Amino acid sequence: MEYFLQGFIFQIWSIVEEGDLVILNNRDNWTEDDRKKISLNCKAKSILCCALSKKEFNRVPACKSAMEMWEKLRITYEGTDKVKETRIDILVTQYERFQMQLGETITQMFSRFTDITNGVARLGKSYGMRDMVRKILRSLPSSWTPKVTAIEEANDLKRMSLEKLIGSLMAHEINMERLGQSCGRKKHSNALKAEEDESEEGSYSQESMNNSEDEEAM
């Protein structure tokens, strides 16, 4: 909503965040500038109302300004400052304990990670790119240690973007899957060959026994 309002008329977001533009003159003495300010104040309220569902609108009909409406909605969905701090604490704990789960792909892991960082950002706290890059690397299991070491040696982690890191990890994941499939096919081929060898040995042994029995009979 913030970006939408700023893109529509930038000053409207200021009205929502800071309050209505002040009109000093009485109605009979309004100037053209006063009327423009009143129009912007009304537009701010109107845009917010248009974005609300019926249930949400029922929470704000008595609000006199766009700022009052916004604050009421903010508390409804984010909670009071104390509730907000509690939610931040929960998300920060999830961030600090974040680990890639067993059987999880890089894409799935990054999706969970993004949910946490976006949740924190919505509540007013954010992590730097360097911190997030290092956090992702630390969250990988021990089987990824060689790749982590290679990334750390080949890149300046202070300047590495999260997108570049995830791209590198996804490429490595694909190579690991391809190698696993190749090894699987090789094992399957060796198993079939072993079965064929055992079958041939069995046939040869049976044939030898039959020949021996024929010789004894003669």
C-alpha positions as CSV (number, residue, x, y, z in Angstrom):
1,M,0.0,0.0,0.0
2,E,2.9,2.4,0.8
3,Y,4.4,2.0,-2.7
4,F,1.0,2.3,-4.3
5,L,0.2,5.6,-2.6
6,Q,3.6,7.0,-3.2
7,G,3.3,6.1,-6.9
8,F,-0.2,7.5,-7.2
9,I,0.5,10.9,-5.5
10,F,3.6,10.9,-3.3
11,Q,2.1,13.5,-0.9
12,I,-0.8,11.2,-0.1
13,W,1.5,8.8,1.7
14,S,2.7,11.7,3.8
15,I,-0.9,12.5,4.7
16,V,-1.5,8.8,5.7
17,E,1.8,8.7,7.7
18,E,1.9,12.1,9.3
19,G,-1.6,13.5,9.2
20,D,-3.9,15.7,7.1
21,L,-2.5,18.9,5.5
22,V,-3.4,21.8,7.7
23,I,-6.0,24.4,6.5
24,L,-5.6,27.7,8.4
25,N,-8.4,29.7,6.8
26,N,-12.1,29.5,7.4
27,R,-14.2,27.9,4.8
28,D,-15.4,31.3,3.5
29,N,-11.8,32.3,3.0
30,W,-10.4,29.2,1.4
31,T,-7.8,29.8,-1.2
32,E,-7.1,27.6,-4.2
33,D,-4.1,26.1,-2.3
34,D,-6.5,25.3,0.6
35,R,-8.9,23.5,-1.7
36,K,-6.0,21.4,-3.2
37,K,-5.0,20.4,0.4
38,I,-8.5,19.4,1.2
39,S,-8.8,17.4,-2.0
40,L,-5.6,15.5,-1.1
41,N,-6.8,14.8,2.4
42,C,-10.1,13.4,1.0
43,K,-8.2,11.4,-1.7
44,A,-6.1,9.7,1.0
45,K,-9.2,8.6,2.9
46,S,-10.9,7.5,-0.3
47,I,-8.1,5.4,-1.5
48,L,-7.8,3.6,1.8
49,C,-11.5,3.0,1.9
50,C,-11.5,1.5,-1.6
51,A,-8.7,-0.9,-0.6
52,L,-10.7,-2.3,2.4
53,S,-13.0,-5.2,2.6
54,K,-16.5,-4.7,4.2
55,K,-15.2,-6.2,7.4
56,E,-12.2,-4.0,7.5
57,F,-14.2,-0.9,6.6
58,N,-16.4,-1.5,9.6
59,R,-13.4,-0.9,11.8
60,V,-12.8,2.6,10.6
61,P,-16.0,4.5,9.7
62,A,-15.6,6.9,12.7
63,C,-12.1,7.8,11.8
64,K,-11.7,11.5,10.9
65,S,-8.4,11.3,9.0
66,A,-6.5,8.9,6.8
67,M,-3.8,8.8,9.4
68,E,-6.3,7.7,12.1
69,M,-7.6,5.0,9.7
70,W,-4.1,3.7,9.0
71,E,-3.1,3.6,12.6
72,K,-6.3,1.6,13.5
73,L,-5.7,-0.9,10.8
74,R,-2.0,-1.1,11.7
75,I,-2.8,-2.0,15.3
76,T,-5.5,-4.5,14.1
77,Y,-3.0,-6.4,12.0
78,E,0.3,-5.8,13.6
79,G,-0.8,-5.3,17.2
80,T,0.3,-2.8,19.7
81,D,4.0,-2.0,20.1
82,K,4.4,-4.7,22.7
83,V,2.7,-7.3,20.5
84,K,4.9,-6.1,17.6
85,E,8.1,-6.6,19.7
86,T,6.9,-10.1,20.7
87,R,6.4,-11.0,17.0
88,I,9.8,-9.6,16.1
89,D,11.4,-11.7,18.9
90,I,9.8,-14.8,17.6
91,L,10.9,-14.2,14.0
92,V,14.4,-13.2,15.1
93,T,14.6,-16.5,17.0
94,Q,13.5,-18.4,13.9
95,Y,16.1,-16.6,11.9
96,E,18.9,-17.3,14.3
97,R,18.0,-21.0,14.5
98,F,17.4,-21.4,10.8
99,Q,18.7,-24.6,9.3
100,M,18.1,-26.4,6.0
101,Q,15.8,-29.4,6.7
102,L,16.4,-33.0,5.7
103,G,15.1,-33.7,2.2
104,E,14.6,-30.0,1.5
105,T,15.7,-28.4,-1.8
106,I,17.5,-25.1,-2.0
107,T,14.4,-23.5,-3.4
108,Q,12.2,-24.8,-0.6
109,M,14.8,-23.7,2.0
110,F,15.1,-20.2,0.5
111,S,11.3,-19.8,0.4
112,R,11.2,-20.5,4.2
113,F,14.1,-18.1,4.8
114,T,12.4,-15.4,2.7
115,D,9.2,-15.8,4.7
116,I,11.1,-15.1,7.9
117,T,13.1,-12.1,6.6
118,N,10.0,-10.6,5.0
119,G,8.0,-11.0,8.2
120,V,10.8,-9.2,10.1
121,A,11.0,-6.4,7.6
122,R,7.2,-5.8,7.7
123,L,7.6,-5.2,11.4
124,G,10.3,-2.6,10.9
125,K,13.5,-4.7,11.4
126,S,15.8,-5.8,8.6
127,Y,19.0,-7.8,8.0
128,G,21.8,-6.7,5.8
129,M,22.8,-8.6,2.6
130,R,26.1,-9.7,4.1
131,D,24.4,-11.1,7.2
132,M,21.8,-13.0,5.2
133,V,24.4,-14.5,2.8
134,R,26.5,-15.8,5.8
135,K,23.3,-17.1,7.5
136,I,22.4,-19.2,4.4
137,L,25.9,-20.7,4.2
138,R,25.8,-21.6,7.9
139,S,22.4,-23.2,7.6
140,L,23.5,-25.8,5.1
141,P,24.2,-29.4,6.2
142,S,27.7,-30.9,6.4
143,S,27.3,-32.5,3.0
144,W,27.5,-29.0,1.6
145,T,30.8,-28.1,3.3
146,P,33.0,-28.5,0.2
147,K,30.7,-26.2,-1.7
148,V,30.5,-23.7,1.1
149,T,34.3,-23.6,1.3
150,A,34.6,-23.1,-2.4
151,I,32.1,-20.2,-2.4
152,E,33.9,-18.5,0.6
153,E,37.3,-18.8,-1.2
154,A,36.0,-17.6,-4.6
155,N,33.9,-14.7,-3.5
156,D,34.0,-11.6,-1.4
157,L,31.0,-12.4,0.9
158,K,30.8,-8.7,1.9
159,R,29.7,-7.9,-1.7
160,M,28.0,-11.1,-2.7
161,S,24.3,-10.8,-3.4
162,L,21.7,-13.3,-2.0
163,E,20.5,-14.0,-5.5
164,K,24.0,-14.9,-6.7
165,L,24.5,-17.2,-3.7
166,I,21.2,-19.0,-4.3
167,G,21.9,-19.4,-8.0
168,S,25.2,-21.0,-7.2
169,L,23.7,-23.4,-4.7
170,M,20.9,-24.4,-7.1
171,A,23.4,-25.1,-9.8
172,H,25.4,-27.3,-7.4
173,E,22.3,-29.0,-6.3
174,I,21.4,-29.9,-9.9
175,N,24.9,-31.3,-10.5
176,M,24.7,-33.4,-7.3
177,E,21.3,-34.8,-8.5
178,R,22.8,-35.6,-11.9
179,L,25.8,-37.3,-10.3
180,G,23.5,-39.3,-8.0
181,Q,21.4,-40.4,-11.0
182,S,24.6,-41.4,-12.9
183,C,25.9,-43.4,-9.9
184,G,22.5,-45.0,-9.5
185,R,22.5,-46.1,-13.2
186,K,26.0,-47.5,-12.8
187,K,25.1,-49.4,-9.7
188,H,22.0,-50.8,-11.4
189,S,24.2,-51.8,-14.4
190,N,26.7,-53.5,-12.2
191,A,24.0,-55.4,-10.4
192,L,22.5,-56.7,-13.6
193,K,26.0,-57.7,-14.8
194,A,26.6,-59.5,-11.5
195,E,23.2,-61.3,-11.9
196,E,24.1,-62.3,-15.4
197,D,27.5,-63.6,-14.2
198,E,25.9,-65.6,-11.5
199,S,23.4,-67.0,-13.9
200,E,26.1,-68.1,-16.3
201,E,28.1,-69.7,-13.5
202,G,25.0,-71.5,-12.4
203,S,24.3,-72.8,-15.9
204,Y,27.9,-73.8,-16.3
205,S,27.9,-75.7,-13.0
206,Q,24.6,-77.4,-13.9
207,E,26.0,-78.4,-17.3
208,S,29.2,-79.8,-15.7
209,M,27.1,-81.8,-13.2
210,N,25.0,-83.2,-16.0
211,N,28.1,-84.2,-18.0
212,S,29.6,-85.9,-15.0
213,E,26.4,-87.9,-14.4
214,D,26.3,-89.0,-18.0
215,E,29.9,-90.2,-17.8
216,E,29.2,-92.2,-14.6
217,A,26.2,-93.8,-16.3
218,M,28.3,-94.9,-19.2
